[in-house]
Amino acid sequence: GTKRVMTEPGPSTIRDMADKRFRIRTATIDDLEALLSLEVRCFETGPYRHHRFERSQYRYYLANPQAIVLLALAGDRPIGSLLATAGRRSRAHVGRFVSIAVVRHRRRQGIGSGLLAQALRALRQRGCRRVYLEVAHTAKAALSMFRATGFRPVRSLPSYYGRFTDGLRMMLDFEKS
């Protein structure tokens, strides 16, 4: 879904990795086309290609106050995004990463880790005690990044991303990390 009104989870983050600068900010409805473009560019092949978000879904999240939608930019070019949700009512203490995307030529440069760190701060500020995500077992770089951040496997998900690709549910417990 999309998010219309959201408080900034923190100051805009700027990283300098191997002279490749980028910044992370909260996405708005004005970023809808950039988010959709990233979805196609980042997930054109592989296990996630059949799970890309559509316009209506991003509109929903951008309008949803429980959602955190972040955009990573190099100059004014979108190079990554992250979508997370903070639970409501009885699940108010649970966060969930819905999607994290970084364009292929900018992977392994700290962009995904930067998005993840900023979103985790925002989820913690919103009172989340645990955060869950699902990832394809074949996404080795993503698995490594999540493990380094403190996520631990909690459940295997057979054929989660299609007939030949299993998923893995992972959890980060803020109280144990």
C-alpha positions as CSV (number, residue, x, y, z in Angstrom):
1,G,0.0,0.0,0.0
2,T,0.9,3.6,-0.1
3,K,1.6,6.2,2.4
4,R,0.4,9.7,2.3
5,V,1.2,11.2,5.7
6,M,4.2,9.8,7.6
7,T,6.6,11.4,9.9
8,E,10.2,11.1,8.9
9,P,11.8,8.2,10.8
10,G,14.9,10.3,11.3
11,P,17.0,12.7,9.5
12,S,17.8,11.9,5.9
13,T,20.6,9.4,5.9
14,I,23.6,10.0,3.7
15,R,26.3,7.4,3.2
16,D,29.5,7.6,1.3
17,M,30.6,4.1,0.1
18,A,33.5,4.0,-2.4
19,D,32.7,7.5,-3.5
20,K,29.1,6.5,-4.4
21,R,26.9,8.8,-2.4
22,F,23.2,8.2,-1.7
23,R,20.5,9.4,0.6
24,I,17.4,7.8,2.1
25,R,14.2,9.6,2.7
26,T,10.6,8.8,3.3
27,A,8.6,8.3,0.1
28,T,5.5,10.2,-0.7
29,I,2.7,9.8,-3.2
30,D,4.8,12.0,-5.5
31,D,7.3,9.1,-5.6
32,L,4.8,6.6,-6.9
33,E,6.2,6.3,-10.4
34,A,9.8,6.0,-9.1
35,L,8.7,3.2,-6.7
36,L,6.9,1.3,-9.6
37,S,9.9,1.7,-11.8
38,L,12.2,0.3,-9.1
39,E,9.8,-2.6,-8.6
40,V,10.2,-3.6,-12.3
41,R,14.0,-2.9,-12.5
42,C,14.8,-4.8,-9.3
43,F,12.5,-7.7,-9.8
44,E,12.5,-8.3,-13.6
45,T,13.9,-11.8,-13.1
46,G,14.3,-14.3,-10.2
47,P,11.9,-15.5,-7.6
48,Y,10.3,-12.2,-6.8
49,R,9.2,-11.3,-10.4
50,H,5.7,-12.7,-9.8
51,H,5.4,-10.8,-6.5
52,R,6.0,-7.3,-7.7
53,F,3.8,-4.5,-6.2
54,E,1.3,-2.8,-8.4
55,R,0.2,0.9,-8.4
56,S,-2.9,0.2,-6.2
57,Q,-0.8,-1.6,-3.6
58,Y,1.8,1.2,-3.4
59,R,-1.1,3.8,-3.2
60,Y,-2.5,1.8,-0.3
61,Y,0.8,1.7,1.6
62,L,1.7,5.4,0.9
63,A,-1.7,6.4,2.4
64,N,-1.4,4.0,5.4
65,P,0.0,5.5,8.6
66,Q,1.2,2.1,9.7
67,A,3.5,1.8,6.7
68,I,7.1,2.9,6.3
69,V,8.0,3.6,2.7
70,L,11.6,4.6,2.1
71,L,13.4,5.7,-1.1
72,A,17.2,5.6,-1.6
73,L,18.4,8.2,-4.1
74,A,21.7,8.8,-5.9
75,G,21.3,12.5,-6.8
76,D,17.7,12.5,-7.9
77,R,17.8,8.9,-9.3
78,P,15.9,6.3,-7.3
79,I,18.3,3.3,-6.6
80,G,16.4,1.5,-3.8
81,S,13.3,1.3,-1.7
82,L,11.9,-0.4,1.3
83,L,8.4,-1.1,2.5
84,A,7.6,-2.1,6.1
85,T,4.6,-2.0,8.3
86,A,4.1,-1.6,12.0
87,G,1.3,-3.7,13.5
88,R,-2.0,-2.4,14.9
89,R,-4.2,-3.2,17.8
90,S,-3.3,-6.6,19.3
91,R,-0.2,-6.9,17.0
92,A,1.0,-3.4,17.7
93,H,4.4,-4.8,18.8
94,V,5.1,-6.6,15.6
95,G,6.7,-5.1,12.5
96,R,7.0,-6.6,9.1
97,F,9.3,-6.0,6.1
98,V,7.2,-6.3,3.0
99,S,9.8,-5.4,0.3
100,I,13.4,-4.2,0.0
101,A,14.8,-3.4,-3.5
102,V,18.1,-2.1,-4.7
103,V,19.0,-1.7,-8.4
104,R,21.4,-4.4,-9.5
105,H,24.4,-2.2,-10.3
106,R,24.2,-0.6,-6.8
107,R,24.0,-3.7,-4.8
108,R,26.6,-4.5,-2.1
109,Q,27.3,-0.8,-1.6
110,G,25.4,-0.4,1.8
111,I,22.1,0.8,0.3
112,G,20.1,-2.2,1.5
113,S,21.7,-2.0,4.9
114,G,21.0,1.7,5.1
115,L,17.4,1.2,4.2
116,L,17.1,-1.6,6.7
117,A,18.7,0.4,9.5
118,Q,16.5,3.4,9.0
119,A,13.3,1.3,8.8
120,L,14.3,-0.7,12.0
121,R,14.8,2.6,13.9
122,A,11.3,3.7,12.8
123,L,9.7,0.4,13.8
124,R,11.4,0.5,17.1
125,Q,10.2,4.1,17.7
126,R,6.7,2.9,16.9
127,G,6.9,0.3,19.7
128,C,7.6,-2.8,17.7
129,R,9.4,-5.5,19.7
130,R,9.8,-8.0,16.9
131,V,10.1,-7.7,13.1
132,Y,9.5,-10.4,10.6
133,L,10.3,-10.9,6.9
134,E,10.3,-13.5,4.2
135,V,13.1,-14.1,1.8
136,A,13.9,-16.6,-0.9
137,H,16.4,-19.2,0.2
138,T,18.3,-18.5,-3.0
139,A,18.9,-14.7,-2.2
140,K,22.3,-15.3,-0.6
141,A,23.3,-11.6,-0.3
142,A,20.0,-10.7,1.2
143,L,20.1,-13.6,3.7
144,S,23.6,-12.5,4.7
145,M,22.5,-8.9,5.2
146,F,19.5,-9.9,7.3
147,R,21.6,-12.3,9.4
148,A,24.3,-9.6,10.0
149,T,21.5,-7.3,11.2
150,G,20.3,-9.8,13.8
151,F,17.5,-11.6,11.9
152,R,17.3,-15.3,12.7
153,P,15.4,-18.0,10.7
154,V,12.2,-19.1,12.4
155,R,10.4,-21.1,9.7
156,S,11.0,-22.7,6.3
157,L,8.3,-21.9,3.7
158,P,8.2,-24.6,1.0
159,S,7.5,-23.3,-2.5
160,Y,6.7,-19.8,-1.1
161,Y,8.1,-18.1,-4.2
162,G,6.8,-20.6,-6.7
163,R,7.1,-24.2,-7.4
164,F,10.9,-24.4,-7.3
165,T,11.8,-21.6,-4.8
166,D,11.4,-22.0,-1.0
167,G,11.2,-19.1,1.3
168,L,12.5,-18.5,4.8
169,R,10.7,-16.5,7.5
170,M,13.1,-14.6,9.7
171,M,12.6,-12.6,12.8
172,L,14.5,-9.9,14.7
173,D,13.7,-9.6,18.4
174,F,14.7,-6.1,19.6
175,E,14.7,-7.3,23.2
176,K,17.4,-9.9,22.4
177,S,19.5,-7.9,19.9
